[in-house]
Amino acid sequence: MDTVLDNDFPVLVDILSAEIFDMPGNKASVAFIPKTTDVFRESADITTTQIDGKEIVCWGATNNMPYEIIKLIEADETLATCQEFNSEVCYGAGLEYCTDNASEEVRTDVDEFMDNNPMPDYYLGVSKDFKYFNFAVSVIILNKKGDKIVELHRKHACYCRFSLANKSGRIEKVYYANFRNLASDEKLEALTLLDVRSPLADLRRRMASGDKERKYAILTRLPGIDSLYYPIPHYAALFKGPWYKIKAFIGVAKLAKLSNAAPVKYVIEISSHYWPNLFKEKHAVSAEEQQKVVDERKREMLKFLTDATNSGSVLFTGKTISLDGKSETPDITVTPIDSKTKEGGDWSSDIAEAVNMECFTMRVHSNLVGSVPGKAQTNNSGSDKRELYTIAQALQKPYHDVLFNVHKLIIKFNGWKGVHPVCPFVQLTTLDEHRDSKKVTIKSADDADD
């Protein structure tokens, strides 16, 4: 079973980075690569923990899944660029409140609201949350009278956790804190969550009943097939499959070749749960002590692989069993690499294939982000790229529909007749139109009713 560290044993050493070590007595190197499949292994299990006297639902086995996801994305140039591209495409030309059919008084109220609540910062932030984690948390603040919403804020999704659902299946609280480095005595910000299914009706009911609270959280979440609390994004398949690992290996292999002309002979995959358990066993609390334990264990592994007395021996390691007891994975996996297959360190075709698989998983055409290396690659024409960009923006319709729910609530509750939210597309134009781009807005039936 997994051993989850408590606050007395914080993991201070970076365990999600690939490293290369020279093999003693050999003209070869060993690559240590984190096992990315561990990140989502407990995704179907629901565990809770007590913090500040409150029971919260953990996001992942150790409540650190979002930070591990972010670290894995930031460690890959292609993946980080694709995520940024998807966020910017979702943002489009920015969120606007269309007041063409509104009265002058309503327009004045809307303008004042937009001036007091910078929408570009908010909307780009929730777009990033959606693309990374498939949900976003917004906070609305009402005036003292409780008849107008006057403020709108974004709460970073990676710092949000949910309370355990009640008997009716409703999540009643959102807890906000820096869970990445949470101190033992730190207080959580507890936010009342409006009914996810009908937040506007819930807000009106609370105000009608004389509720004195004026600050509420609204959850906007993409429907999932099996996620009760934290959605699992579609790109989780990339970490569960081999391609993310292949691309990471190619990078460290080329670095080893360029650094000392030594090909990588072994790849050692180490589970992200292996080191925390070892730190607890060795009572290593500080960063220096943990680094010493890591270096010592890696030297032991290298000695085992290179020592002549170990020829024909077997390396025994522990294994991790999922919380449901149905699957198990070894904590350490050693894979020998045939260096003859890539004599000279030429991995151009392989890296192109790995990049294309990552872009495919992220639903980004590689030519739109310019991520495919090589001089002889096939490139699309300008017309093809314009069409690809238009398709990418058109695919944001479901995301906009869900993100607009917060703004429709604000407009309805504030009584702004003739107002509706819009997010225009930026459409690239052809030369005959004598301009580089133009805004395109799709008007829905709901907008027409307003």
SULQUI-V183669 format. One record per residue. RES is the residue in one letter. OMEGA is omega in whole degrees, -180 to 180 (* if undefined). D_CENTER is the distance of its C-alpha to the mean C-alpha in Angstrom with 1 decimal. Layout:
BEGIN
res:RES omega:OMEGA d_center:D_CENTER
res:RES omega:OMEGA d_center:D_CENTER
END
This chain:
BEGIN
res:M omega:176 d_center:26.3
res:D omega:171 d_center:23.3
res:T omega:-179 d_center:24.4
res:V omega:-177 d_center:21.9
res:L omega:173 d_center:22.8
res:D omega:-175 d_center:24.1
res:N omega:180 d_center:24.2
res:D omega:-178 d_center:27.2
res:F omega:178 d_center:25.3
res:P omega:179 d_center:22.1
res:V omega:-176 d_center:20.4
res:L omega:-177 d_center:21.1
res:V omega:178 d_center:21.1
res:D omega:-177 d_center:18.2
res:I omega:-179 d_center:18.0
res:L omega:-179 d_center:15.1
res:S omega:176 d_center:17.3
res:A omega:-179 d_center:19.7
res:E omega:179 d_center:23.3
res:I omega:178 d_center:26.7
res:F omega:175 d_center:30.0
res:D omega:178 d_center:33.5
res:M omega:180 d_center:35.5
res:P omega:177 d_center:38.8
res:G omega:-179 d_center:41.8
res:N omega:173 d_center:39.8
res:K omega:-178 d_center:39.0
res:A omega:-179 d_center:35.5
res:S omega:175 d_center:32.1
res:V omega:178 d_center:29.6
res:A omega:173 d_center:25.8
res:F omega:-176 d_center:23.7
res:I omega:178 d_center:20.2
res:P omega:179 d_center:17.6
res:K omega:-173 d_center:17.3
res:T omega:-179 d_center:13.8
res:T omega:-179 d_center:14.9
res:D omega:-173 d_center:15.2
res:V omega:-176 d_center:11.5
res:F omega:-173 d_center:11.8
res:R omega:-179 d_center:15.6
res:E omega:-174 d_center:16.1
res:S omega:-177 d_center:13.8
res:A omega:-178 d_center:17.1
res:D omega:179 d_center:18.7
res:I omega:177 d_center:19.0
res:T omega:-180 d_center:20.0
res:T omega:177 d_center:20.9
res:T omega:180 d_center:21.9
res:Q omega:176 d_center:24.3
res:I omega:179 d_center:23.3
res:D omega:179 d_center:25.8
res:G omega:-178 d_center:27.8
res:K omega:178 d_center:25.1
res:E omega:-179 d_center:23.7
res:I omega:177 d_center:19.9
res:V omega:-178 d_center:17.8
res:C omega:174 d_center:15.7
res:W omega:-173 d_center:12.0
res:G omega:-174 d_center:12.7
res:A omega:-178 d_center:16.1
res:T omega:180 d_center:16.1
res:N omega:-178 d_center:13.9
res:N omega:-176 d_center:11.5
res:M omega:-178 d_center:8.8
res:P omega:-179 d_center:5.9
res:Y omega:175 d_center:7.9
res:E omega:177 d_center:8.6
res:I omega:-180 d_center:5.3
res:I omega:-178 d_center:5.4
res:K omega:178 d_center:9.0
res:L omega:179 d_center:9.1
res:I omega:-178 d_center:7.6
res:E omega:179 d_center:10.0
res:A omega:-178 d_center:12.7
res:D omega:-175 d_center:13.0
res:E omega:-178 d_center:14.7
res:T omega:-178 d_center:14.5
res:L omega:179 d_center:10.8
res:A omega:180 d_center:10.2
res:T omega:179 d_center:13.0
res:C omega:179 d_center:12.0
res:Q omega:178 d_center:8.7
res:E omega:178 d_center:11.2
res:F omega:-180 d_center:13.8
res:N omega:178 d_center:12.1
res:S omega:-179 d_center:11.4
res:E omega:178 d_center:15.1
res:V omega:177 d_center:16.4
res:C omega:178 d_center:15.1
res:Y omega:179 d_center:16.8
res:G omega:178 d_center:19.9
res:A omega:179 d_center:22.9
res:G omega:180 d_center:21.6
res:L omega:179 d_center:22.3
res:E omega:171 d_center:26.0
res:Y omega:-178 d_center:28.3
res:C omega:-178 d_center:31.2
res:T omega:-177 d_center:34.5
res:D omega:-177 d_center:37.0
res:N omega:-178 d_center:38.6
res:A omega:177 d_center:38.5
res:S omega:-179 d_center:41.4
res:E omega:179 d_center:41.9
res:E omega:179 d_center:41.3
res:V omega:178 d_center:37.9
res:R omega:179 d_center:37.0
res:T omega:179 d_center:37.9
res:D omega:-180 d_center:35.8
res:V omega:179 d_center:32.7
res:D omega:179 d_center:33.2
res:E omega:178 d_center:33.5
res:F omega:-179 d_center:30.3
res:M omega:178 d_center:28.4
res:D omega:-177 d_center:30.1
res:N omega:-179 d_center:29.1
res:N omega:-178 d_center:25.5
res:P omega:-174 d_center:24.0
res:M omega:-180 d_center:22.1
res:P omega:180 d_center:20.5
res:D omega:-180 d_center:18.5
res:Y omega:-172 d_center:17.5
res:Y omega:177 d_center:16.7
res:L omega:178 d_center:14.7
res:G omega:-180 d_center:12.6
res:V omega:175 d_center:12.1
res:S omega:177 d_center:11.5
res:K omega:179 d_center:8.5
res:D omega:-179 d_center:7.3
res:F omega:-176 d_center:8.4
res:K omega:179 d_center:7.0
res:Y omega:-168 d_center:3.2
res:F omega:178 d_center:4.7
res:N omega:172 d_center:8.2
res:F omega:178 d_center:10.0
res:A omega:179 d_center:11.4
res:V omega:177 d_center:14.3
res:S omega:178 d_center:17.3
res:V omega:176 d_center:20.5
res:I omega:178 d_center:23.9
res:I omega:-179 d_center:27.1
res:L omega:175 d_center:30.5
res:N omega:-176 d_center:33.9
res:K omega:-179 d_center:36.4
res:K omega:179 d_center:38.2
res:G omega:-179 d_center:35.1
res:D omega:179 d_center:35.9
res:K omega:171 d_center:33.5
res:I omega:-173 d_center:29.8
res:V omega:-179 d_center:29.9
res:E omega:178 d_center:26.5
res:L omega:-178 d_center:22.9
res:H omega:173 d_center:19.9
res:R omega:172 d_center:16.2
res:K omega:-178 d_center:14.6
res:H omega:-175 d_center:11.3
res:A omega:-176 d_center:9.1
res:C omega:178 d_center:8.0
res:Y omega:180 d_center:11.9
res:C omega:173 d_center:12.9
res:R omega:-176 d_center:14.5
res:F omega:172 d_center:16.9
res:S omega:177 d_center:20.5
res:L omega:-177 d_center:22.1
res:A omega:178 d_center:23.3
res:N omega:-177 d_center:27.1
res:K omega:179 d_center:29.7
res:S omega:180 d_center:29.2
res:G omega:-180 d_center:25.5
res:R omega:172 d_center:24.4
res:I omega:-172 d_center:21.8
res:E omega:-175 d_center:23.8
res:K omega:168 d_center:21.8
res:V omega:179 d_center:18.5
res:Y omega:-175 d_center:18.5
res:Y omega:178 d_center:17.1
res:A omega:177 d_center:17.3
res:N omega:-177 d_center:15.9
res:F omega:179 d_center:15.1
res:R omega:-180 d_center:14.1
res:N omega:-174 d_center:17.8
res:L omega:177 d_center:19.5
res:A omega:-176 d_center:23.3
res:S omega:-178 d_center:25.5
res:D omega:-177 d_center:27.3
res:E omega:-180 d_center:24.6
res:K omega:177 d_center:24.8
res:L omega:172 d_center:22.0
res:E omega:-178 d_center:22.1
res:A omega:-178 d_center:22.9
res:L omega:176 d_center:22.4
res:T omega:-178 d_center:24.2
res:L omega:175 d_center:22.1
res:L omega:-179 d_center:24.0
res:D omega:-175 d_center:24.5
res:V omega:-177 d_center:21.5
res:R omega:-178 d_center:23.9
res:S omega:-176 d_center:26.4
res:P omega:-179 d_center:25.3
res:L omega:178 d_center:28.2
res:A omega:179 d_center:30.8
res:D omega:179 d_center:29.5
res:L omega:179 d_center:29.7
res:R omega:180 d_center:33.2
res:R omega:180 d_center:34.4
res:R omega:-180 d_center:33.4
res:M omega:179 d_center:35.1
res:A omega:-179 d_center:38.2
res:S omega:178 d_center:38.5
res:G omega:178 d_center:38.7
res:D omega:-178 d_center:35.4
res:K omega:180 d_center:35.4
res:E omega:-178 d_center:31.6
res:R omega:-178 d_center:30.3
res:K omega:-176 d_center:26.6
res:Y omega:176 d_center:24.3
res:A omega:177 d_center:20.6
res:I omega:180 d_center:19.5
res:L omega:172 d_center:16.6
res:T omega:-171 d_center:15.5
res:R omega:174 d_center:13.7
res:L omega:179 d_center:13.8
res:P omega:178 d_center:16.3
res:G omega:-179 d_center:15.4
res:I omega:-179 d_center:18.0
res:D omega:-176 d_center:17.7
res:S omega:179 d_center:15.2
res:L omega:-177 d_center:17.3
res:Y omega:-177 d_center:15.0
res:Y omega:-179 d_center:11.2
res:P omega:174 d_center:10.4
res:I omega:-178 d_center:9.2
res:P omega:-176 d_center:7.6
res:H omega:-176 d_center:10.4
res:Y omega:173 d_center:9.1
res:A omega:178 d_center:9.3
res:A omega:-179 d_center:12.9
res:L omega:-179 d_center:12.4
res:F omega:179 d_center:11.9
res:K omega:180 d_center:14.6
res:G omega:-173 d_center:16.9
res:P omega:-166 d_center:18.8
res:W omega:176 d_center:17.7
res:Y omega:-180 d_center:15.0
res:K omega:179 d_center:17.6
res:I omega:-179 d_center:20.4
res:K omega:178 d_center:19.0
res:A omega:180 d_center:18.4
res:F omega:-180 d_center:21.9
res:I omega:179 d_center:23.5
res:G omega:-179 d_center:22.4
res:V omega:179 d_center:23.8
res:A omega:179 d_center:26.8
res:K omega:178 d_center:27.7
res:L omega:178 d_center:27.4
res:A omega:-179 d_center:29.7
res:K omega:-180 d_center:32.1
res:L omega:-176 d_center:32.2
res:S omega:-174 d_center:32.6
res:N omega:179 d_center:35.4
res:A omega:180 d_center:36.1
res:A omega:179 d_center:35.1
res:P omega:177 d_center:33.2
res:V omega:-177 d_center:30.6
res:K omega:180 d_center:32.6
res:Y omega:169 d_center:30.2
res:V omega:179 d_center:26.5
res:I omega:177 d_center:25.7
res:E omega:-179 d_center:22.5
res:I omega:180 d_center:21.8
res:S omega:178 d_center:19.7
res:S omega:179 d_center:17.4
res:H omega:-176 d_center:19.6
res:Y omega:-177 d_center:22.8
res:W omega:178 d_center:22.9
res:P omega:178 d_center:22.3
res:N omega:179 d_center:25.0
res:L omega:178 d_center:27.2
res:F omega:180 d_center:26.8
res:K omega:179 d_center:28.0
res:E omega:-179 d_center:30.8
res:K omega:-178 d_center:32.0
res:H omega:178 d_center:31.5
res:A omega:-175 d_center:29.6
res:V omega:-177 d_center:28.1
res:S omega:180 d_center:28.1
res:A omega:-179 d_center:26.0
res:E omega:179 d_center:29.3
res:E omega:-180 d_center:30.3
res:Q omega:179 d_center:26.9
res:Q omega:178 d_center:27.1
res:K omega:178 d_center:30.7
res:V omega:180 d_center:29.9
res:V omega:-178 d_center:27.3
res:D omega:-179 d_center:29.8
res:E omega:-179 d_center:32.6
res:R omega:179 d_center:30.8
res:K omega:176 d_center:29.8
res:R omega:178 d_center:33.5
res:E omega:179 d_center:34.6
res:M omega:180 d_center:32.5
res:L omega:179 d_center:33.9
res:K omega:179 d_center:37.4
res:F omega:-177 d_center:37.1
res:L omega:-172 d_center:36.2
res:T omega:-177 d_center:39.0
res:D omega:-179 d_center:41.8
res:A omega:-179 d_center:44.7
res:T omega:-180 d_center:45.6
res:N omega:-178 d_center:42.4
res:S omega:-180 d_center:43.2
res:G omega:-179 d_center:42.7
res:S omega:-180 d_center:41.0
res:V omega:177 d_center:38.0
res:L omega:179 d_center:35.0
res:F omega:178 d_center:34.3
res:T omega:177 d_center:30.9
res:G omega:177 d_center:29.3
res:K omega:-179 d_center:26.9
res:T omega:179 d_center:24.2
res:I omega:180 d_center:24.8
res:S omega:-177 d_center:22.3
res:L omega:179 d_center:23.0
res:D omega:176 d_center:24.7
res:G omega:-174 d_center:26.9
res:K omega:-177 d_center:26.4
res:S omega:179 d_center:24.6
res:E omega:180 d_center:25.0
res:T omega:177 d_center:23.8
res:P omega:179 d_center:25.6
res:D omega:-179 d_center:24.3
res:I omega:178 d_center:25.7
res:T omega:179 d_center:26.2
res:V omega:-179 d_center:28.6
res:T omega:177 d_center:28.9
res:P omega:-179 d_center:31.8
res:I omega:177 d_center:31.5
res:D omega:-176 d_center:34.5
res:S omega:-178 d_center:34.8
res:K omega:-177 d_center:37.5
res:T omega:180 d_center:35.1
res:K omega:179 d_center:33.6
res:E omega:-179 d_center:36.7
res:G omega:176 d_center:36.2
res:G omega:-179 d_center:32.4
res:D omega:-178 d_center:32.0
res:W omega:-172 d_center:28.6
res:S omega:-179 d_center:28.4
res:S omega:-179 d_center:28.4
res:D omega:-180 d_center:25.9
res:I omega:177 d_center:23.3
res:A omega:179 d_center:23.8
res:E omega:180 d_center:23.3
res:A omega:179 d_center:20.1
res:V omega:180 d_center:18.8
res:N omega:178 d_center:19.9
res:M omega:178 d_center:18.2
res:E omega:179 d_center:14.8
res:C omega:178 d_center:15.6
res:F omega:180 d_center:17.0
res:T omega:-179 d_center:13.9
res:M omega:179 d_center:11.9
res:R omega:178 d_center:15.0
res:V omega:177 d_center:16.1
res:H omega:-174 d_center:19.7
res:S omega:179 d_center:20.1
res:N omega:179 d_center:23.0
res:L omega:179 d_center:21.1
res:V omega:175 d_center:19.0
res:G omega:-172 d_center:22.0
res:S omega:-177 d_center:20.1
res:V omega:-179 d_center:22.9
res:P omega:176 d_center:25.3
res:G omega:-177 d_center:29.0
res:K omega:-173 d_center:32.1
res:A omega:-178 d_center:33.2
res:Q omega:177 d_center:30.1
res:T omega:-179 d_center:30.7
res:N omega:180 d_center:29.7
res:N omega:175 d_center:29.7
res:S omega:178 d_center:32.1
res:G omega:179 d_center:31.4
res:S omega:178 d_center:32.0
res:D omega:-180 d_center:29.6
res:K omega:177 d_center:26.8
res:R omega:179 d_center:27.6
res:E omega:178 d_center:27.4
res:L omega:180 d_center:24.1
res:Y omega:177 d_center:22.7
res:T omega:178 d_center:24.5
res:I omega:-180 d_center:23.0
res:A omega:-180 d_center:19.4
res:Q omega:179 d_center:20.2
res:A omega:-180 d_center:22.1
res:L omega:179 d_center:19.2
res:Q omega:-177 d_center:17.5
res:K omega:179 d_center:20.2
res:P omega:179 d_center:18.5
res:Y omega:180 d_center:15.6
res:H omega:180 d_center:18.5
res:D omega:180 d_center:20.5
res:V omega:-179 d_center:18.1
res:L omega:-179 d_center:17.3
res:F omega:-177 d_center:21.0
res:N omega:178 d_center:21.9
res:V omega:-175 d_center:21.5
res:H omega:174 d_center:23.8
res:K omega:176 d_center:26.2
res:L omega:-180 d_center:26.5
res:I omega:-178 d_center:27.4
res:I omega:-179 d_center:29.9
res:K omega:-177 d_center:31.5
res:F omega:-180 d_center:31.8
res:N omega:177 d_center:33.3
res:G omega:-179 d_center:35.7
res:W omega:179 d_center:35.0
res:K omega:177 d_center:36.9
res:G omega:-179 d_center:36.4
res:V omega:174 d_center:32.8
res:H omega:179 d_center:29.6
res:P omega:176 d_center:26.1
res:V omega:174 d_center:25.6
res:C omega:-177 d_center:23.1
res:P omega:173 d_center:25.2
res:F omega:170 d_center:24.2
res:V omega:-178 d_center:25.2
res:Q omega:177 d_center:27.5
res:L omega:-174 d_center:28.9
res:T omega:176 d_center:32.6
res:T omega:-175 d_center:35.4
res:L omega:-177 d_center:38.1
res:D omega:179 d_center:40.7
res:E omega:174 d_center:38.9
res:H omega:173 d_center:39.4
res:R omega:-174 d_center:36.0
res:D omega:-176 d_center:32.6
res:S omega:176 d_center:30.5
res:K omega:178 d_center:30.9
res:K omega:178 d_center:29.1
res:V omega:-178 d_center:29.1
res:T omega:175 d_center:28.6
res:I omega:-179 d_center:28.6
res:K omega:-178 d_center:30.6
res:S omega:179 d_center:30.1
res:A omega:179 d_center:32.8
res:D omega:178 d_center:31.3
res:D omega:-178 d_center:31.7
res:A omega:-179 d_center:35.3
res:D omega:-179 d_center:36.1
res:D omega:* d_center:35.3
END
